[in-house]
């Protein structure tokens, strides 16, 4: 018995398989999202604050003093141990920088 597929069925199958993979992969990555990590401990926060000292910020960028010198960051920049910068905001008259790992640095 010879199995024949019409071109419509082949196209539908070709479209369905990648979509199924993307949905399955998206479910897998959302369950393993790094944003679901526990909040940093007090020791980790103190170590990060010692490593990154906020010396200047405005609505677009922030400048940190580190052991290697100064570091200019914007939203999306990576701080090696503290995560990716998600927000630079003025709060209660002081600038703060927040990361996706739960760290907040105040100026």
LUMROBA-404730 format. One record per residue: residue in three letters; y, x, z of N, C-alpha, C, CB in turn. Coordinates in pm, whole numbers, plus 50000, padded with zeros to 5 digits. Glycine has a CB too. Example, Ala and Ser with C-alpha at 12.3 -4.5 7.8 and 13.67 -1.06 7.14 Angstrom:
BEGIN
ALA494315131950780495505123050780496705132050780495535113150905SER497755128550708498945136750714500035129050787499405140850572
END
This chain:
BEGIN
UNK498825008450000500005000050000501235008850000500004990450121UNK502135006449912503345014249895504505006949960503625016949745UNK505225013950046506355007950116507605010250032506525013950259UNK508264999649997509495000949919510644995550001509384993349783UNK511735002449995512944998150066514054996249965513355008450175UNK514774985649980515904983649891517034992849935516364968749892UNK517964995349845519065004449878519914998849992519945006949754UNK520004985650006520754979750116520124983050250520854964450098UNK518804982650255518104985750381518235000550415516624981850371UNK518185008950315518335023350339519745026350392518065031450209UNK520745020150332522125022150378522315016750520523115015450282UNK521735005250548521864999650682521195008550785521254985550687UNK520025013850750519315022850841520095035850860517905025850787UNK520665041050752521455053350760522695051350847521865058050620UNK523265039650848524445036850931524045034151075525225024950875UNK522895028251095522465024351229522015036251314521345014251219UNK521295045651257520775056851336521875065351400519915065551248UNK522895069851325523945077651393524685069451499524955082851290UNK524895056651474525575048151571524765047251699525825034051514UNK523465045751686522585045251803522665058151882521135042451762UNK522675069451811522775082451878524105083751952522615093851776UNK525195079651888526515080751951526575072052076527635076651853UNK526035060052069526045051252187525215057352299525515037152150UNK524025062252264523175068252366523805080852424521795071552308UNK524375089252338525005101552385526235098352470525405110452266UNK527015088352429528185084252507527805079252645528955073552433UNK526705071952654526225067352784525805079052870525055057552767UNK525145088852808524685100652882525885108552934523805109552792UNK526875110852848528015118952891528875111552993528855123052772UNK528975098252984529785091153081529135091553219530005076653037UNK527805091653224527135092653353527275106653412525665089053339UNK527405116553326527525130453371528955135553357526585139353293UNK529905126653361531305130153345531765139053458532175117553338UNK532425150553426532915159253532533945152353622533515171753472UNK534575141753573535545134653655534905127253771536295125053570UNK533585125853770532885118853878532525128053994531635112253825UNK532985140253993532655149854099533315145954230533095164054058UNK532785151454337533385149054468534745155954475532455154154580UNK535585151054564536895157154585536715171154643537765148354679UNK537665180154614537565193754668537645193854820538665202654610UNK536965203654880536995205055025538315211455068535795213455075UNK538605210955196539835217055249539865232055221539955214455401UNK538725238555231538655252955204538965255755057537255258455239UNK538425247554968538695249254825540165246854792537815239854743UNK540745236854857542165233854834543035245554878542575221054908UNK542765250954996543555262255046543405274554956543135265755189UNK542195277054906541975288454817542735286654686540475290154788UNK542735274254633543475271654509544975272854531543135257654456UNK545465267954643546915269054671547335283554689547275261054797UNK546445291854741546745306154754546725312854616545735313054849UNK545865307954526545735313854393546855309354299544395310254333UNK547315297054313548325291354224549495286354308547745279954138UNK550625293254301551825289354375552815283754274552445301354456UNK553165271054287554095264554195555505269354224554015249054208UNK556125275954126557475281254148558545273954067557505295954115UNK558135266453963559095258753884558335247953809559875267853785UNK558985236353791558395225753710559505216853656557375217353791UNK559235210753543560075199953491559125189753429561145205153386UNK559625180253357558765169353310557735173753206559615158453252UNK557885185453147556985190053042556095201853079557785193652923UNK556565210153171555845222653200555995226553346556365234053110UNK555135235953386555195241153523554895256053517554195233653618UNK555465263353610555275277753617554635281053751556625285453598UNK553495287953744552755292053864552815307153880551295287253858UNK552855311654005552675325854035551215327654074553655330754151UNK550535337254008549125340154036548985354954066548215335953916UNK547805359054101547545373254127547725381654000546115375254183UNK547575375453883547725382453756549155382253703546805376453653UNK550045375053767551425373853720551845359253719551595379953579UNK552695355553624553115341553613552325334653504554635340653586UNK552195321553518551405313553425552155300753394549985310353483UNK552455298453267553135286353223552095276253177554145289453109UNK552155264053230551175253653195551895240953151550235250753313UNK551195232953073551615219453035550425210353061552085218652885UNK550595197253040549455188153054548375192452956549875173353029UNK547155193553007546035197852924545675212452943546335195352781UNK546565220253006546265234453030545175235653136547535242053075UNK544395246353125543295248753218543715258653326542045253953142UNK543535254653452543675263853565542255267553603544485257253687UNK541915280153596540525284853602539695278253712540505299653622UNK540135278353834539325272853942539735258653981539415281754063UNK540895254253938541415241253982541255230153878542855242654018UNK540855233253757540645222953655541785221953556540455209753721UNK541735211453476542715209053370543895201053425542065201553250UNK545105205053389546325198253435546385184453371547615206653399UNK546465174253456546525160453407547915154253421545515151953482UNK548715159653514550015153353539550985163453598549865141353632UNK552225162753549553345169953610554375159153640553925181553514UNK554655156853767555505145453804556435148953919554645133453841UNK557555141953923558515143254032558185132554135560005141853980UNK557835136854258557485127554365558295130954488555965128054398UNK559025121154538559845122854658560775134854646558955124454782UNK561345136754529562295147554506561665161354486563225148254620UNK560325162054482559635174854462558685173554343558845179154591UNK558565184154266557635184054154556225186754202558045194454049UNK555275179954140553865182254173553065183054044553315170954266UNK552005190854051551095192553938549705188453987551095207453884UNK549065179153915547735174253952546725178453846547735158853969UNK545475180353889544415184253796543275174153797543885198253831UNK542405175353700541285165953689540225168253797540655167053552UNK540285179153869539335181653977539865176954113539005196453985UNK541035170654115541575165154238542545174054313540465161754326UNK542955185154254543915194054320545325189454288543705208854277UNK546215190654386547645187854366548435199454423548055174454433UNK549335204754342550195215854383551615210754390550075228054286UNK552305212854501553665208054521554625219754521553775200254652UNK555795217154461556825227554452557825226554563557535226854321
END
